Amino acid sequence: MAIEKSYYMTQEGKKKLDEELQYLKTERRQEVVERIKVARDFGDLSENSEYDAAKDEQAFVETRIVQVEKMIRNAVIIENDNDNPDIVSMGKTVTFKELPDGEEETYIIVGSAEADPFEGKISNDSPMAKSLIGHEIGTEVAVVTPGGDIQVKIVKVD
């Protein structure tokens, strides 16, 4: 039996997945079933694009349900490391400044399942997070990125 991947996430991220799963199983699944019923009434299924689209959507919804269930089943909740409040770790918010004269940027380090850079959440698997984790406030860290190496200074950890 294959070992299943662990999905690191905050309690908030797990709650969002639970809500998405509930929505998919109750509302979304039923909406798709109704679309299939309506499309069937259009006649010949071999040339019925509405029916094909509804079946494709059903496959997408069912696949997403399986995926979300797997993520919830293998969730590892990130706990804040309160013993070392000045050290960057998963679940913490880190503020850093690109050197020599960049602006400050702030991100929460989360698992890949809930990463969203536009919401200020970066994956623990990202080059930035990998470089920052384990370092403390005031440390200058070299970050290897696909766009080239950069130097940052950790300003704050919450």
C-alpha positions in Angstrom: 0.0 0.0 0.0 1.3 3.4 -0.9 2.1 6.0 1.7 -0.3 8.9 1.3 1.1 12.5 1.2 0.5 14.7 4.3 -1.2 18.0 3.7 0.1 20.7 6.1 -2.5 23.4 6.9 -3.7 25.7 9.6 -6.9 25.0 11.5 -8.5 27.7 9.4 -7.4 26.0 6.2 -8.9 22.7 7.3 -12.1 24.4 8.2 -12.3 25.9 4.6 -11.8 22.4 3.1 -14.5 21.0 5.4 -16.9 23.7 4.2 -15.9 23.2 0.5 -16.5 19.4 0.9 -19.9 20.0 2.4 -20.9 22.4 -0.4 -19.7 20.0 -3.1 -21.5 17.1 -1.7 -24.8 18.8 -1.0 -25.4 21.8 -3.2 -22.9 21.5 -6.2 -23.5 17.8 -6.8 -27.3 18.3 -6.8 -27.0 21.3 -9.2 -25.0 19.1 -11.7 -27.5 16.3 -11.4 -30.3 18.8 -12.3 -28.3 20.0 -15.3 -27.9 16.4 -16.5 -31.7 15.8 -16.2 -32.5 19.0 -18.2 -29.9 18.2 -20.9 -31.3 14.6 -21.3 -34.7 16.2 -22.2 -33.1 17.8 -25.2 -33.1 14.5 -27.0 -30.4 12.5 -28.8 -27.5 12.2 -26.3 -24.9 11.5 -29.0 -25.1 15.1 -30.4 -26.1 16.8 -27.2 -23.4 19.3 -26.1 -25.3 20.4 -23.0 -25.4 16.8 -21.8 -21.6 16.4 -22.5 -20.8 19.6 -20.7 -22.9 18.5 -17.7 -21.3 15.1 -17.6 -17.8 16.8 -17.7 -18.8 19.0 -14.9 -20.0 16.0 -12.9 -16.7 14.3 -13.4 -14.9 17.5 -12.2 -17.0 17.8 -9.1 -16.6 14.1 -8.2 -12.8 14.3 -8.7 -12.6 17.4 -6.5 -14.7 15.7 -3.8 -12.2 12.8 -3.7 -9.3 15.2 -3.7 -10.7 17.3 -0.8 -11.6 14.1 1.2 -8.0 12.9 0.8 -6.6 16.3 1.9 -8.8 16.3 5.0 -8.0 12.7 5.8 -4.2 13.4 5.6 -4.3 16.8 7.1 -1.5 17.8 9.5 -2.5 20.8 11.5 0.2 23.4 11.9 0.7 24.4 15.5 2.5 27.7 16.3 5.9 27.2 17.9 5.4 29.5 21.0 8.6 28.2 22.6 10.7 30.1 20.0 8.6 33.3 19.1 11.5 34.9 17.2 12.2 31.9 14.9 10.4 31.5 11.6 8.3 28.3 11.3 5.1 27.1 9.7 2.0 28.8 10.8 3.8 32.0 11.6 3.6 35.4 9.9 7.0 36.7 8.8 8.0 40.2 7.7 11.2 40.5 5.7 12.9 43.2 3.7 14.7 42.6 0.4 18.3 44.0 0.7 19.8 46.4 0.1 16.8 48.7 -0.1 13.6 46.8 -0.9 10.2 47.3 0.7 9.0 45.1 3.5 6.8 42.1 2.6 4.7 40.1 5.0 3.5 36.5 4.5 2.1 33.6 6.6 3.9 30.3 6.0 1.3 27.6 5.4 1.1 24.2 3.8 0.8 23.9 0.0 -2.9 23.0 0.3 -3.8 26.5 1.4 -1.1 28.6 -0.2 -2.3 31.8 -1.9 0.4 34.5 -2.4 -2.4 37.0 -3.3 -3.8 36.6 0.2 -0.3 36.7 1.8 0.0 33.0 2.3 3.1 31.2 0.9 3.7 27.5 0.9 6.3 25.9 3.1 7.6 24.3 -0.1 8.3 27.6 -1.8 11.9 28.8 -2.2 11.2 31.8 0.0 9.7 29.8 2.9 12.3 27.1 2.7 15.0 29.7 3.1 13.3 31.6 5.9 12.2 28.6 8.1 14.5 28.1 11.1 16.0 31.6 11.1 15.3 34.3 13.6 14.6 38.0 13.6 17.5 40.1 12.4 19.0 37.3 10.3 20.0 38.0 6.7 19.1 35.1 4.5 20.0 34.2 0.9 17.0 33.0 -1.0 17.5 31.0 -4.2 14.6 31.7 -6.6 14.0 30.8 -10.2 14.5 34.5 -11.1 17.9 34.6 -9.3 19.3 34.8 -5.8 18.2 37.6 -3.5 19.2 38.6 0.0 16.5 39.3 2.6 16.5 40.4 6.3 13.9 39.0 8.7 12.3 42.0 10.4 9.5 40.5 12.4 7.9 37.1 13.3 4.4 36.8 14.7 
